[in-house]
Amino acid sequence: MIIRRYLVKQVVSTSLVVIGLLTMIMMGGRLIKYFGVAAQGRLDAGILFSIIGYRLPEFLTLILPLGFFIALMLVFGRLYVDHEMAVLNGSGVSRNQLARLLLPMTVVYLVVQTCLMVWMGPWGLREFEKLTSTQAVRTGFDLVRPKEFISSGPYTIYAGSLSEDRKNLKDIFFYQKGNQPDKPDVMILAKEATRVEVANDTANVVDLVQGRRYEIYPNQPRYTQAEFQSYRLRLENDKDVKFESGDVEALSMSKLWEKRDDPVVRSELGWRVFGPFVIIVALMLAVALSEVSPRQGRYYRLIPAIFIFASLIVLLIAIKTRISKEELDIWAYPVVLLVYAIAAAVFARKQKLAPKFKRSIQRVGL
């Protein structure tokens, strides 16, 4: 059908543009953050775009419904502004019939959203965790640059020179601030240091040669000093700089189903099962909210409509949190979706009935 092809082409092209812009905005901020971490030497710059690629499905689960809804609003709004809707209505094609023509395309978007939420998003999170755990967010002696003081968490490190393989250092200065008020600060001076690889250990292990170790008690007139010929130093990675994601969000559907008695798992399971249906609600809301007069312009109701649709997403996320705290159960997801769908249907019906009510009131007044 010519009208269907025309509408599908308009909606798909517009939604792709909107989704692309939203993706660039949201991922741009995250990419800048990762570039900052890489510039400090705490992350291998070679894996930056791999990280972005693995996190992209997770972001698209929120971007795709919003982009689809905005595209519908823009396309239907233009139909009203350019008087195309008036021509279609005059030809016997109502806006509800136009919505039915878009149902096959909406089902395609629903399938894509389901794939993102059920398979691609969790897979991306799992690969992201594997990548960051194998490459490791670098801390401690991984940060060292020759003749520069480098701080990482409670550590401050200086090396006069560094071998190309980053395993041998010379003229070492190391300072560690006490993690508790009654614990001393530790300062170590050493002539040389050699990195030691320890299997199944994520910490930095270094053998120091020919040096001194001081324990300094802040605000107290005392310290201890010890000389050593060889001293092994072990630095735990700073947990604050690791990139973390929820373990439950990375689980596959089969594992979620096995652990469905847990409230946190049940909240994630409901989010994946019912979350994709926001695509259907997006179509209903767009049809109900997009009607404008030519003088108002196609953007007249766009911002309020976006807030209404965004409130649905925010409410579903809030329900997810409440379910994880056992304050609600999984039934809350379909209830909210049904409420918004009914509201969209009622709003669309009221717009049809409003002129009749107005004429009735005028007749009664006469």
C-alpha positions in Angstrom: 0.0 0.0 0.0 1.4 3.4 -1.0 0.4 5.2 2.2 2.0 2.5 4.3 5.3 2.6 2.4 5.3 6.4 2.6 4.7 6.4 6.4 7.2 3.6 7.1 9.9 5.4 5.0 9.3 8.6 6.9 9.3 7.1 10.4 12.3 4.8 9.8 14.5 7.5 8.3 13.5 10.0 11.0 14.0 7.5 13.8 17.4 6.6 12.6 18.5 10.2 12.5 17.1 10.8 16.0 18.6 7.6 17.4 22.0 8.5 15.9 21.9 12.0 17.4 20.9 10.7 20.9 23.5 7.9 20.7 26.3 10.4 19.9 25.2 12.7 22.7 25.0 9.9 25.3 28.0 7.9 24.2 30.1 11.1 23.6 30.1 11.9 27.4 31.1 8.4 28.3 33.8 8.4 25.6 35.2 11.6 27.0 35.3 10.0 30.5 37.2 7.0 29.1 39.6 9.2 27.2 40.4 11.0 30.5 41.1 7.7 32.2 43.3 6.6 29.3 45.2 9.9 29.3 46.1 9.3 33.0 47.6 6.0 31.9 45.0 3.9 33.8 43.5 2.4 30.7 44.9 1.0 27.5 43.8 3.4 24.8 43.6 0.5 22.3 40.5 -0.9 24.0 38.5 2.4 24.2 36.4 1.8 21.1 35.9 -1.9 22.1 34.5 -0.7 25.4 32.1 1.7 23.6 31.0 -1.0 21.3 30.2 -3.4 24.1 28.3 -0.7 26.1 26.3 0.5 23.0 23.5 -2.2 23.2 22.9 -1.2 26.8 22.4 2.5 25.9 20.3 1.6 22.9 17.7 -0.1 25.1 16.8 3.4 26.3 17.6 5.3 23.2 15.6 3.2 20.7 12.1 3.7 22.3 12.7 7.4 22.8 14.0 7.8 19.2 11.0 5.8 17.8 8.5 8.0 19.8 10.1 11.3 18.7 10.1 10.1 15.1 6.4 9.3 15.3 5.6 12.6 16.8 7.6 14.5 14.1 6.1 12.5 11.2 2.5 12.8 12.5 3.0 16.4 13.3 4.2 17.2 9.8 1.1 15.4 8.4 -1.1 17.8 10.3 1.0 20.9 9.6 1.3 20.2 5.8 -2.5 19.4 5.7 -1.7 15.9 4.6 -3.8 14.5 7.5 -6.8 16.6 6.3 -6.5 15.1 2.8 -6.2 11.6 4.2 -9.2 12.1 6.5 -11.1 13.5 3.6 -10.3 10.3 1.6 -11.7 8.2 4.4 -8.4 7.3 6.2 -8.4 8.2 9.9 -5.3 8.5 12.1 -6.2 5.3 13.8 -6.1 3.5 10.4 -2.7 5.1 9.9 -1.6 3.7 13.2 -2.7 0.2 12.2 -0.8 0.6 8.9 2.3 1.1 11.1 1.8 -1.9 13.2 4.1 -4.3 11.2 6.9 -1.7 11.4 6.2 -1.3 15.1 6.5 -5.1 15.6 9.9 -5.0 13.9 11.0 -2.3 16.4 9.5 -4.4 19.2 11.6 -7.4 18.1 14.8 -5.3 17.9 14.1 -3.8 21.3 13.6 -7.3 22.7 16.8 -8.5 21.2 18.7 -5.6 22.7 17.2 -6.1 26.2 17.2 -9.9 26.3 20.4 -10.9 24.5 22.6 -8.1 23.2 22.6 -5.8 26.2 23.6 -8.6 28.7 26.1 -10.0 26.2 27.7 -6.6 25.8 28.0 -6.2 29.6 29.6 -9.6 30.0 32.1 -8.9 27.2 32.8 -5.4 28.8 33.5 -7.1 32.2 35.8 -9.6 30.5 37.7 -6.9 28.7 38.2 -4.7 31.7 39.2 -7.6 33.9 41.8 -8.9 31.4 43.2 -5.6 30.3 42.7 -4.2 33.9 42.2 -0.6 34.8 45.8 0.2 35.6 46.9 1.4 39.0 50.0 1.5 41.2 53.2 0.9 39.3 51.4 0.6 36.0 51.1 4.4 36.1 54.8 5.1 36.6 56.4 7.5 34.2 60.1 8.5 34.5 60.9 11.5 36.7 57.3 12.2 37.5 55.4 11.9 40.8 52.3 9.8 40.1 49.4 9.5 42.5 46.9 6.6 42.5 44.5 6.3 45.4 46.6 6.3 48.7 49.9 5.8 46.8 52.4 8.3 45.4 55.2 6.8 43.3 58.3 8.2 41.7 61.0 6.5 39.5 64.1 8.0 38.1 64.1 5.7 35.1 62.0 2.9 33.7 62.8 0.1 31.3 60.8 -0.2 28.0 59.0 -3.4 29.3 58.1 -1.5 32.5 59.5 -4.2 34.6 62.7 -2.6 35.9 62.7 0.8 37.7 65.5 2.8 39.4 65.7 5.4 42.1 62.3 4.6 43.6 60.3 6.8 46.0 57.1 5.3 47.3 54.6 6.9 49.8 51.5 5.3 51.1 49.1 7.2 53.3 47.7 5.3 56.3 44.1 4.0 55.7 43.1 4.7 59.3 43.9 7.5 61.7 46.0 5.3 64.0 47.9 3.7 61.2 51.3 5.2 60.1 52.1 6.6 56.7 54.8 4.5 54.9 57.6 5.9 52.9 60.1 3.7 51.0 63.3 4.7 49.2 65.0 2.1 47.0 67.8 1.9 44.5 66.1 -0.5 42.1 62.8 -2.3 41.7 61.7 -5.3 39.6 58.1 -6.2 38.7 57.1 -9.7 39.6 54.4 -11.6 37.8 52.2 -13.7 40.2 49.6 -16.0 38.8 46.0 -15.3 39.6 46.9 -12.1 41.4 45.6 -8.8 40.2 47.8 -6.8 42.6 51.1 -5.1 41.7 54.0 -7.0 43.2 57.5 -5.4 43.1 60.8 -6.5 44.6 62.8 -3.5 45.9 66.6 -3.6 46.3 68.8 -1.7 48.6 66.7 0.8 50.4 65.0 2.1 53.5 61.5 1.9 54.8 60.0 4.6 57.1 56.8 4.5 59.2 55.7 8.1 59.9 52.9 8.8 62.5 51.1 12.0 61.5 50.8 14.7 64.2 53.2 12.7 66.4 56.9 13.2 67.0 57.9 9.6 66.2 58.8 7.4 63.3 60.5 4.1 62.6 63.2 3.3 60.1 64.4 0.0 58.7 67.1 -0.7 56.0 66.7 -3.6 53.7 68.7 -5.4 51.0 65.5 -6.9 49.4 61.9 -6.1 50.1 58.8 -7.3 48.4 56.0 -4.7 48.0 52.4 -5.7 47.1 49.9 -3.0 46.0 46.2 -3.8 45.8 44.4 -2.3 42.8 42.4 0.7 43.6 38.7 -0.4 43.5 37.5 3.1 43.0 38.8 3.3 39.5 37.4 0.0 38.3 34.6 0.1 35.8 31.7 -1.9 37.3 28.3 -3.0 36.1 25.5 -4.8 37.9 26.2 -8.5 38.0 22.5 -9.3 37.6 22.2 -7.1 34.4 24.9 -9.2 32.7 23.2 -12.6 33.4 21.5 -14.5 30.7 17.8 -15.2 30.7 18.3 -18.8 31.6 20.3 -17.9 34.7 17.8 -15.2 35.6 15.0 -17.8 35.4 16.9 -20.2 37.6 17.4 -17.5 40.3 14.0 -15.9 39.9 13.1 -16.2 43.6 15.7 -13.5 44.4 14.0 -10.0 44.3 16.9 -8.4 42.5 16.9 -11.1 39.8 13.1 -10.9 39.5 13.2 -7.1 39.0 15.7 -7.6 36.1 13.7 -10.5 34.7 10.5 -8.4 34.6 12.4 -5.4 33.1 13.5 -7.6 30.2 10.2 -9.3 29.6 7.9 -6.3 29.8 10.3 -3.5 28.9 10.1 -4.0 25.1 6.4 -3.2 25.1 7.1 0.5 25.6 7.4 0.4 21.8 3.6 -0.4 21.5 2.8 2.3 24.1 5.0 4.8 22.1 2.8 4.3 19.0 -0.4 4.8 21.0 0.9 7.9 22.7 2.3 9.4 19.6 -1.1 9.0 17.7 -2.9 10.5 20.6 -0.6 13.4 21.3 0.6 14.5 17.9 -2.5 16.3 16.7 -1.8 20.0 16.1 -3.2 22.8 13.9 -1.1 24.1 11.1 -0.7 27.4 12.9 0.8 25.7 16.0 3.6 24.0 14.1 4.8 20.4 14.3 6.9 21.0 17.5 4.1 22.5 19.5 3.4 19.3 21.5 6.7 17.6 21.0 8.4 18.6 24.3 5.3 17.9 26.5 4.9 14.5 24.7 8.5 13.7 25.3 8.1 14.4 29.0 5.1 12.2 29.2 6.8 9.3 27.4 10.0 9.8 29.5 7.9 9.6 32.6 6.9 6.1 31.5 10.6 5.0 31.2 11.4 6.6 34.6 8.5 5.0 36.3 9.5 1.5 34.9 13.1 2.1 36.2 11.7 3.2 39.6 9.5 0.0 39.7 12.6 -2.0 39.0 14.3 -0.5 42.0 11.2 -1.1 44.2 10.9 -4.7 43.2 14.6 -5.3 44.0 13.8 -4.0 47.5 10.7 -6.3 47.7 8.4 -3.3 48.0 6.5 -4.3 44.8 6.3 -7.4 42.7 6.8 -8.1 39.0 3.1 -7.5 38.2 3.8 -3.7 38.5 5.4 -3.6 35.1 2.4 -4.7 33.0 0.1 -2.6 35.2 2.0 0.6 34.4 2.2 -0.2 30.7 -1.6 -0.9 30.7 -2.3 2.4 32.5 -0.4 4.4 30.0 -2.0 2.6 27.1 -5.5 3.2 28.5 -4.6 6.9 29.1 -3.4 7.2 25.4 -6.7 5.6 24.2 -8.8 7.8 26.4 -6.9 11.0 25.3 -7.3 10.1 21.7 -11.0 9.4 22.2 -11.5 12.7 24.0 -10.1 14.6 21.1 -12.7 13.1 18.9 -15.5 13.8 21.4 -14.4 17.4 22.2 -16.1 19.0 19.2 -19.3 17.2 19.8 -19.4 18.3 23.5 -18.6 21.8 22.4 -21.5 21.9 19.9 -23.8 20.3 22.6 -22.9 23.0 25.1 -23.5 25.7 22.5 -27.0 24.3 21.7 -27.9 24.2 25.4 -26.7 27.8 25.8 -28.9 28.9 23.0 
